[in-house]
Amino acid sequence: MSRRKQAGSGDDPIHVEVVRDGRLRTRVHWEWNGNHVRIRAPRRVPQRELDRMVAEIVDEVKRKRAQVRARADADLKRMVRRINRKYFDNEISWHSIRWVSNMRKRLGSCTTGGPTDGDIRISDRIKGWPKWVIEYVVAHELAHRKYPNHSKAFWAYLNRYPQAERARGFIMGLAFQSGEDAEEWL
């Protein structure tokens, strides 16, 4: 038996799937992937107890997702929304975007799947770069939400951003100047 419900509010709904599993005896198991939580519970757990556990699990997921959003940067949020609307027809979804200081080689990253699904991180070492290059890095990570690898379809999709080639040239020049491999940056 399985039941689905939606918990959470407005901007960050949590989709919950509860499954009674006859193979489980005493413990409730749950997994979290983005905004979807799948909970497996023994058949013998009373409904009232299960409802309490589900509420606790949802609260924990919401708390962790809120922590990530709290670290997000308002300017990056506006930028990602504008890029998505202007170049990708609002077809891409993400959870959060923020500056990070722990990227040494990469300029950005975007997770697909798992608890951090849709979290975009941009290296703070590019904060002083031209706006159109930062926008390219953000567009690059957004495009990964649709195409997780660097396939031909990915590059064609990313080229909707009109200054993509120019930005790649800028990045390749900086990588060359620093003696690093530009492919690791792109």
ZIQUITA-V199198 format. One record per backbone hydrogen bond with DSSP energy under -1.0 kcal/mol. CO is the residue of the C=O (numbers start at 1). NH is the residue of the N-H. E is the energy in kcal/mol with one decimal. If there is no record, write none. Layout:
BEGIN
CO_NH_E ; CO_NH_E
END
This chain:
BEGIN
1_20_-2.6 ; 3_18_-3.2 ; 5_16_-3.5 ; 7_14_-4.4 ; 9_12_-2.4 ; 14_7_-3.9 ; 15_37_-3.2 ; 16_5_-2.5 ; 17_39_-3.5 ; 18_3_-2.5 ; 19_41_-2.8 ; 21_24_-1.3 ; 29_40_-3.7 ; 31_38_-2.5 ; 33_36_-1.9 ; 35_15_-3.3 ; 36_33_-2.8 ; 37_17_-2.8 ; 38_31_-2.1 ; 39_19_-3.2 ; 40_29_-2.6 ; 41_21_-3.4 ; 42_45_-1.2 ; 46_50_-2.5 ; 47_51_-2.9 ; 48_52_-1.7 ; 49_53_-2.2 ; 50_54_-2.9 ; 51_55_-2.2 ; 52_56_-1.9 ; 53_57_-2.5 ; 54_58_-2.8 ; 55_59_-2.3 ; 56_60_-2.1 ; 57_61_-2.4 ; 58_62_-2.8 ; 59_63_-2.4 ; 60_64_-2.3 ; 61_65_-2.5 ; 62_66_-2.2 ; 63_67_-1.8 ; 64_68_-1.6 ; 65_69_-2.2 ; 66_70_-2.4 ; 69_72_-1.4 ; 73_77_-2.3 ; 74_78_-2.3 ; 75_79_-2.4 ; 76_80_-2.9 ; 77_81_-2.1 ; 78_82_-2.4 ; 79_83_-2.8 ; 80_84_-2.4 ; 81_85_-2.4 ; 82_86_-3.0 ; 83_87_-2.6 ; 84_88_-1.0 ; 84_90_-2.7 ; 88_91_-2.1 ; 96_120_-3.1 ; 98_122_-2.7 ; 100_124_-3.1 ; 107_123_-2.9 ; 109_121_-2.8 ; 111_118_-2.2 ; 114_34_-2.0 ; 114_117_-1.7 ; 116_119_-2.0 ; 118_95_-2.7 ; 118_96_-1.6 ; 119_111_-1.7 ; 120_98_-1.7 ; 121_109_-2.4 ; 122_100_-2.4 ; 123_126_-1.5 ; 124_127_-1.3 ; 126_129_-2.1 ; 130_133_-1.1 ; 130_134_-2.0 ; 131_135_-2.9 ; 132_136_-1.3 ; 133_137_-2.3 ; 134_138_-2.4 ; 135_139_-3.0 ; 136_140_-2.9 ; 137_141_-2.1 ; 138_142_-2.5 ; 139_143_-2.7 ; 140_144_-1.2 ; 142_145_-1.8 ; 143_146_-1.1 ; 143_147_-2.8 ; 151_155_-2.1 ; 152_156_-2.4 ; 153_157_-2.3 ; 154_158_-2.9 ; 155_159_-1.8 ; 157_160_-1.6 ; 158_161_-2.3 ; 161_164_-1.7 ; 163_167_-2.7 ; 164_168_-2.6 ; 165_169_-2.3 ; 166_170_-2.1 ; 167_171_-2.6 ; 168_172_-2.8 ; 169_173_-2.3 ; 170_174_-2.1 ; 171_175_-2.4 ; 172_176_-2.5 ; 173_177_-2.5 ; 174_178_-1.9 ; 175_180_-2.7 ; 176_179_-1.3 ; 181_184_-1.1 ; 182_186_-2.0
END
